[in-house]
Amino acid sequence: MTNIYINGLGNVSPQKTTGNDGACPVATTGFLTNPISYETNQLKCIDPGYKDFIPAEMIRRMSRIIRMGVASAKLCLRDAVCILNQDEGTEITPQAIITGSGLGCIEDTEKFLASMIRNREEFLTPTSFIQSTHNTVAGQIALLLNCHGYNFTYVHRGISFESALIDAMTQLQLGEFSNVLVGGSDELTANSFAITSRFGLWKQKPIQSLDLLKDNNRGTIAGEGSSFFFLENQKHAQSYARFSGVSTFLKPASDVELRSKLYDFLESHGLKVGDISLLILGLNGDPQSDHIYHQLADSDFKDTLCGYYKHLCGEYHTSPAFAMWLGAMVIKNQVVPEVTMVKIRPQATGYEHVLIYNNFRGNNHSFILLSRP
């Protein structure tokens, strides 16, 4: 089986994850040492300087998710230049672009629907409709990079990003490509937040985001973000991590079935529970969905360091992409940020294997495994 390595990453999120160095934008030390705490029930991304990534004349025509997607993708490729030890200013064109998005370009969809209503379905401009499709982010990245290769977007609700990972892994292992740019993006708008609030998904009152697990009321905090990864079948001295595998499944009938899926996944990679150095859980502060995470942390992984991440980025369909960024950074730096720890436990002396487990509203479940290169 072909080994796959993370040789570049970019992350636009509600935290300071974009770095400051234009050549090597992603900091490799001290990440998440000064996390930002918001008093809110919805987290919005910190916008980087988009003029550093997108021609000025194009920015005004792009919705926010497109800007976030393009910026995180270019951050990832700039980071790959450093990892691959290429000359500063070199531009890398990926052989394939594969993305995942749960809801796509909501802002442009809202604009088009509002225009239809306002103009009684007459004299409509096509721009908002064209840019409202889910694959617009991947398409815009390809246009800016002059990439004419394989371009695909997965829209599979809570496993959209994981579906993109499965495709990327398949393409690399089959030898179709030697590198793939893969990512996940979702945005939060005022209208989408108001509509989904009717279903009781979010906290009714603002809370301190870093104290998410201390609030026992129903719901979680809404979020958004865009994370990209440059995957290659070649290891480099500065590779972040080895992408070992991903697995998805739908609505396990019981905790027993969930554990069976977990052990089967680990066994397929020649691992046991005790081999996992860090377990990153999708805890979101909603008691109705968090119980299974706590059960795993207190039973099967009672001796394993456990972390979480949704207090940093919020809940959204492709949030596991943020978790994968976190896992890759942990393996690269061999340190777990204190803000991500669920419970104080003895930390591993070396982080060899990081397992990410997430479920989206109890329906879509996934495992992502990262290992030391």
Buried (B, 14 or more C-beta within 10 A) or exposed (E): EEBBBBBBBBBBBBBBBBBEEEEBBBBBEEBBEEBBBBEBBBBBBEEBEBEEBBEEEBBEEBBBBBBBBBBBBBBBBBBBBBBBEEEEEEEBBBBBBBBBBBBBBBBBBBBBBEBBEEEEEEEBEEEBBEBBBBBBBBBBBBEBBEBEBBBBBBBBBBBBBBBBBBBBBEBBEEEEBBBBBBBBBBBBBEBBBEEBBEEEBBBEEEBEBBEBBEBEEBBBBBBBBBBBBBBBBEEBEBBBBBBBBBBBBEEBEEEEEBBEBBBEBBEEBEBEBEBBBBBBBBBBBBEEBBEBBBBBBEEBBEEBBBBBBBBBBBBBBBBBBBBBBBBBBBBBBEBBBEBBBBEEBEEBEEBBBBBBBBBBBEEBBBBBBBBBB
